[in-house]
Amino acid sequence: MLTSGYEWLVPELMDVVRLFEGAETLEIAHDADVTGACYENRFRLGVYEYGYRDFDIARTPLEQKSLIKRYAKLSLYKLLSDVYHKTLPWGSLTGIRPTRLAYAELEKSGDFAELFRTLGVSEQNIALTARVLEQQRGVFERREGNCDLFVSLPFCPTKCEYCSFITAPIDRTRKFVPAYLAALERELKAAKPLIGTLRSVYIGGGTPFCVSAEELERVLKAVAPLRENGCEYTVEAGRPDTFTEEKLELCKRYGVTRLCVNAQSFSDGTLEAIGRKHTAAQVYEAFRMAKPFAFDLNCDLIAGLTGETLREFCDSVDAAIALSPENITVHTLCLKKGARLKEETQRLSGELLGEMIAYSRAALTAAGYEPYYLYRQKYMAGAHENTGWTKPSKACVYNVDVMEECADNLAVGANAVSKKIFFEQARIERYGSPKDIPTYLEKVEKIIEEKNKLFGARN
């Protein structure tokens, strides 16, 4: 249990506690003083005590709160590092977007590395962050009116053991598909006046290729009037066993430029263990089918899947590289509420996960890929990260915009979260549609009305 005189700090501090397995059972006390330009905090845990003092905290109230949070988390991290005799790859950073902090520090001082070292970030991850920022040159852009469009198709063949999304097997949700597609069509028609400069379109899931070709075409046809500028267009096709020539041809006809093949692993044993109903051979077949259409392809892999050995993961990395997709995304297993594996799985050791991530970085770099975006999640095994890797000039605009929150995101469908960025006020407003499909269908007109208010018609 953790107690603090600053009640608003407790959830932030608990994010640090959860980085250390077993720490949630400890009795940790925190208190702090703020006097003028000086902030001091103290943590106590049995015979352990750690404090931190900062004399440069006379800022605006918002800046002061941010610095108090930063250094309280650092103090707690150092305390728990001493107790558990270990350090973590991202130190006391628990936020989703380390690159956001790096960009902010670059604007302030011209260098982010010193701050990252202070916060305990490893030299390897400082270097990784620098490489990501370099790859985002020419893609990253903060400009009023820029917008990305996300379309949610939350249907899957089966639910994976590690999945915490709202998706359910399509044999249980098939009855909702016709009404869901009609609701998407209404949302997309209403979205056109809300979009300024469209940077990219992303149809995600779920598994968008899980629906029939006729159903997929309804979505593609509804998107077409919004994408008259020919911007980047991704369909997260998903599992390889849902690929068909007809669906690929439809994507090509409607201007899709990028497809995602969610392999996750090239080990048949791993695929079976996580509830996938396809084999590694079908991943190869999906790539073979897609090749004549000249899409940019992305292949997803996950480090830390149940029972997978280091050798099996390294073999999957090598297999993905051999297929030579334009992008390869390496995720670290993240088990949230709603994932069946959350209570069942044994945590992989941080050392093993570290070896998996290190191999992927070395192998992808040697093959000519560069990291171009990264993000982190709560409950991520080993406190690592997800990293997108790209061939030269093939970075996905949508992924950069979403991760760096540098453009509006207009999202349609169930469990879709829209974001409106107010640059001058340095704030973001979010609007989340209901996760449950029946509830979404009941409220779609209200959803359209609320998003009209948030974005405001431009035409």
N, C-alpha and C positions, 0 to 999 in steps of 0.2 A: 504494500500500500504506500502511496506517495501523498504527502500533505504539503501544502504551500500557502503562505499568506496571500499569494497572488492567485486567486482561484482561476482566472482566465489562463494561467500558465500550465495548469495541471494536464490538460489534454496534450499540449505540446511536449511537456516533459515525459509523459507516458509513451510518446512515440520513441523517445530515446531509450526508455526502460525496455521496451519490447525488442530492441536490437540485441539484447543480451538474454539468452534463454535462461529462464528461472528467476530473472530479476523481478518479475511481477509479484513474487511472494515476499519480497524484502520490505522492511519498514524504513522508508526514506523520508527525511524531513528537510524542508527547504524554507529559508527565510531570506529576506533581502531588504536593503535600504537604498533609497534614492535621495541624495542630498545635492542640490545644485547640479553641477556637472559630473558628479561622482555616483556611480552605481556599484553596489557591492552585493553579491549573493553568497550564501553558504549552504552547503548540503552536509547532512550528517547521516551516517549509517553505521551504527555500532561504534567501533573504535575508529572508523574512517571518517574523515572530514575534509571537505575541499571547498575553497572559495575562489572568487574571481572579482577583481576590481577594475572598473573602467572609468577613466577621468574625462572622456570625450563624449559625454552623452547629453549635453545641453542642446538638444535638437528640437524640431517640432514634436508635438505629442505623438504623432504616428511614427516618426523616425525613432523616438525614444523607446516606444513600445517594441519596435522591431529589434533594436539593439539589446534591450533587456532580455527578450526571448532568445536571441542568438547566443548570448553569453551565459545565460542560465542553462541552456541545452549543452553548451560546451563544458561547463563545470560538471554537470551531471555525467556527461560522457566520460570525462577524465576520471571521475570517481569510480564509475563502474568498470572502466578499463583497468584500474588498479585492483579492484575487487576480483575481477574475472581473469586478470593477467592476459588480456588480449586487446588488440586494436582492430578496427573495422575499416574496410576499403574507402568508405566515404566519411569517416570520422563522425562528427556530430551532426552532419547534414542529414536531415530526414525528409526534406522537401522533394516533391515530384520532379522538379526541373532544376538541376544544378546549373545548367547553362543560363537560366534566367538570372541567377545570382552573379554568374561570371560576367554577363553583359552589363549588369548594373554597376559592378565594380570597375569594369573597363571604362565606362562613362565617367565614373567618379575619379579614378586615380590612374587609369591607363594600364593597369595590371591587375589580374585577379589571383595570380598564383600565391602571392603572400597571404592574402586572406584565407585561401583554401588550405594553406599549410597551417595557419593558426587554428583552423577548425578541424585539423586532424586528417584531412584528405590525403590519401597516398600519392606519391609522386607519379605512379602509373596512371591514376585517375586524373591528376592535374594535366598530364600529357594528353590523355584521351579527350578531356574537355577542350583543350587547345586545338586538337585536330578537328573536333566537331565544329567549333567556331570557324575554323579556316574553310571547311567544306561548305559552310552555309553562306559564304561570300557569294554574292550574285543571286542568291535565293531569298535569304532573310531580308525582309523589307517592312518597315513600319510606315504605313501610309493610310490616312483617313479614306474610308470607302472600300478598301480591299476586303474581299470576302471569299470564304470557302463554303462549299455546300456539302453537307453530309446527309445521306439517305440511309435509313436503318431498315434492314430486312432481317428481323430476328428469328429466323427459322433455320433449323439444323437437322441433319439426318438422325443424330443421336446426341445426347449431352455427354461431353467428356468428363472424366472423373475430377479433373482439376478446375473445371469451369464454374465461375460464379456469376455469369451473365444471366439474363432473363430467358435465354433461349430454352426451348423444350423440343423433344423429338417431334418432327413434323407430322407424324401419324397422330399426335395428340392435338396439334394446332392447325391442321389442314383446313378445318371448317372455318377458320378465321381469315384465310388467305384472300378470298374474293373481296370481303369488306375492307380488309387491310389495304389492299392495292387501291381500292376506290378512295380511301382516306388519304393515301400518299398522293394520289393524283390531285385531290383538292388542295392539299398542303403545297404541292409543287406549283400549281397554278397561282396560288396566292403569294408564293415566294418571289416571283419575278420582280415586282416593283420594289422589293426590299433589298435587292442586291445592287451594289455599286459596280466595282470592278471584280469580276469573278476570276479568282486565281486558280481554283481547282474544284473538281467534283470527286467525291468518294462515296461509293455504294458499299456499305459494310454490313456485317452481321453479328452473330449468326454466320450462315453460309448462304450468300445470295444465289449461288448456283443450285441450291437445294430446291428452289421452286422450278416449275416447268418452263420450257422455252417461251411459251405463250405468255405466261405470267411475268417472266423476266422482261419480255419485250414491252409490256405495259409500262413498266418502270422506266426503261430506257427511252421510250417514246415521250413520257411525261417530263423527263429531264431535258430532252433535246432543245425546247424553246429557250431554256435558261443558259445554254452553253453555246451561244452563237459565236463566241469569240474563239472557239477552238482550244480552250485551255486544257491543261492536264486532266485526265479522266481515268480514275481507278475503279475497278470492280474487284472487291475482295472475294474472288471466286470461291475460295475456301478449300474444302476437302477434295482431293483428286478423284474420288469415286463419284463425284457429281458432275465432272466435266463431260461435255458432249460436243461434237462438231457443230451442232446446230446452235448451241449457246455461244460458242466461240465466234461463229460467223455473225451472230446477232450483235455481239459486242463490237466487232470490227465495223459492221455496217453503221452503227450508231456513234462511231468515233471514239470508243474507249481506247486509251493509249497504254494502260498499265493494268496488269492482273496479278493478284496474289495467290500463290499456291501454299496452303498452310500444311506443310509436311509434318512439322513438329519433331519428327524423328525418322530415320531411315532404318530403324530396328523393328522388325515385325513383332518381336516379343514386347517391346515397349509400347507399340501402337495398340496391341491387344490389351495390355495392362491398363492403359488410360481410357479404354472404351471406344477406341477408333474402330471402324468397321472397314478399313481399307489396309492395303499392304504397301510396302516400299515400292514394289513393282508398279503399283498404280500411280505413285508419284512420278516415276520415270515416264509412264504413259501419258500423264497429264502434260508434262513438259513436251513430249513428242508431238502431242496433238496441238499444243499452242504455238509451236515454233513457226509453222507456215504463215501465221497471222501477224508476226513481227511485233507483238506487244512487248513493252518493257515488263519483265517478270520479277517478282519478289518471292523469295522462299523463306518461310518462318521456321525457326528451330527453337527448342526450349531446353535450357540446361537445368538439370535437377529433377527430371521426370522420374517417377517411382521405379526403383530397382535398376535404373540405367547406370552402367559402369562408365568410368572415364573413357575407356577404349571405345565403347559403343557411341558415346557422344562425339568423340573425336572423329570416328568413322562417318557420323552424320554430317559433321562440318565438311569433311573432305568430299562426301558425296554431293552436297549442295554446291560446293565450289566447282566440282567437275561438270555440273550442269550449266555453269556459267550464267546465272541470272544477273540482271542488272543490279538488283538489290538483294541482300540477305539480311534478315533481322534475327538477332540472337536474343531471346528472352531468357530471364531467370525465372524459375518456377515461383509463382505467387499464389498462395492459398488464402482465399478470403472466405467470409461467411457465405454459405451457399454452395461451396465446392465440396463434393463428397469425399475427396481425399484429405480435406483439412484435418479431420479427426483420425484418419486412418494411417496417413503416411508417417514414416520416420524421417526426421529432419536429416538431410545430408549434412555432412560436416562442412564447416566453412572452408576447410583446407581443400576438400574435393571439389567443391563448387569453384573455388578460386583457381584450381588447376584447369577446370573446364573453360572458364572465362578466359584465362590466360592463353589456352591453346587456340580458342576461336580468334582472339585478337591477333596472335602471331600468324596463324594460317591465312586469315583473310587479308592481312596486310601483305604477306608474301605473294598472295594471288592478285594484288593490285586493287583491292578494295580499301576504301577509307570510311571512317565513321562519320555520319552526317547528322544524326540526331540521337539523343538518349533521354531516357526518363526512368524514374524509380517509382515504386509503389510500396504501400504499407504491406507488412506480412510477406515481404520478399525474402526468399531463402538466402542466407548468407549476407544479407544487406548489400547485394550487388545491384545490377541495373539491367535495363533492356537497351540494346544498341542497334540502330539501323546502319548497315554498311552499304556503300554504293560504289559502282564503277565511276570513272571520271564523267562528269557532266550528266549524271543520271539520278541525282538526288530527287526524292519525291517532295514536291512543293507542299502538298497537303500535310505531310508529316512534320515538316519544318514549321509551318504556320501554326499547327495545332500545339506542338510541343512548346514553341516559344511564345504562343499567344500574342502574335504580332499582326493578326488580321481577324476580322469578324468571322464567326462560324455560324452559319444558318443551318440548323439540323432539323430534319423532318423524320417523323415516325416515332414508334414507341421507344421509350428510354433514350431519346435523342436530346442532348443538352446543347442548346444554342448559347453563343457568347457574343455579346456586344461590347466592343472595346471603346472606351472614352479616353483618347490619348491625352487630351489637355488636362483631364482630371486624374489621370493615372489610375483608372479603376476599370473593372470588368463587371458587367451584369450578366447573370446566367438565367436561362429559363429551361427547366427540365420537363419534358413530357412524361406522362405516366409510364411506369415500367410495364405494368400489366396490359396486355393487348386489349382485352374487353373494355377496360377503363379508358384506354387511349381512344378506342373507337367511339365511345360514348361522348368524349369531350373534345373531339377533333375541331369542331367549330370554335369552341372557346380557346383552344390552343392557337388557332389561326389568329383570332382576335388579339390574344395576349402578345403574340410575336409581332403583329402589326404595330402595337404600342411600343414595344421595345426597339424595333429597328426603324420604324417610320418609313412610309412609302417615299421612294426617291423619284418616281416617274408619275 
